[in-house]
């Protein structure tokens, strides 16, 4: 946007600032123009959005790995990785809605962005109220998924592993575990259904021993969890790899 466009955009800001909460839509603005990002952020915050900024594709990728967003506002022309290329890579791993901003008004350019997975396209300069309407329309078409309650317990037959308290119960009574057994069991629980090597478990538990040390700990745990430790149902051996916790 030119300087005049930025001033006009800023002059259209609403004066009533809402009180934002965690339920407000969280948007990521990806644009190398710092002034435009600043104006967009102020205007969108005052229209009820939470905003995070990124100056290029690399910064945006870092933000997306650490935060959850409801929508991405993505500039097409950026130094380094372009918005179109970034979007193509993003679509391999995420369906987060994307509205693209560009100074290019040719139909072929818009089509290219839409073909890569953009949900909408807006040409600069634009009317700020139109931007807000487009954002809300996209969010209406792509409602946020319902929150998933975190798993706090794992069922192992007659045993129940409390992941928050890091305690094991047998038919309601607490089972005494050593520090090493607790560490090993929690490591397996965090990767339930996936095999972990003895080396990985040894390093995680900081046993400072050999693979045999892990085997001893597993044998002790099986005595406390399995109905028949000789034929384990939950603490399984994965040949050639290590061990795996397989809950009910």
Secondary structure, 3 states (H helix, E strand, C coil): CCHHHHHHHHHCCCCCCCCCCCCCCEEEEECCCHHHHHHHHHHHHCCCCEEEEECCHHHHHHHHHHCCCCEEEEECCCCCCCHHHHHHHHCCCCCCEEEEEECCCCHHHHHHHHHCCCCEEEECCCCHHHHHHHHHHHHHHCCCCCCCCCCCEEEECCEEEECCCCEEEECCEEECCCHHHHHHHHHHHHCCCCCEEHHHHHHHHCCCCCHHHHHHHHHHHHHHHCCCHHHCCCEEEECCCEEEECCC
